[in-house]
Amino acid sequence: MKTQIAIISLLVGLSLSDASVAADDFNSFLKKYDEIVKVYEGYGTKQPFCMTHINEINGNILVKITELSASGNKLQADKNNPPTAAQMAKYVEITNRYQKAMLQMSKLMNKIDMGC
């Protein structure tokens, strides 16, 4: 009986440990996503908005968000360790900010200052 309890305790501990790692992975993803969105939000307020800004976005930030998107999709699809409701709420909040930043930047694209 003690052996069975020890094995069950070990299995429960392992599964809790896996869930903790998955939660940490998703929290790490959210932190990186938030950092990138803050950069986009900063570009959305640039005046004047220059061609150099577009080059920075395309050459640097776009690559990071593309890689991060693939990682986020994989983490969200993990049926064994799905994100918590709080994590998904944070994800939605960051995504809404990202969409607003993209909208703001699209407005600036019509007024690109080629001279700076």
Secondary structure, DSSP 8 states (H G I E B T S, - for coil): -HHHHHHHHHHHHHHHHHHHHHHHHHHHHHHHHHHHHHHHHHHTT-SS-BHHHHHHIIIIIHHHHHHHHHHHHHHHT-SSS---HHHHHHHHHHHHHHHHHHHHHHHHHTT-BTT-
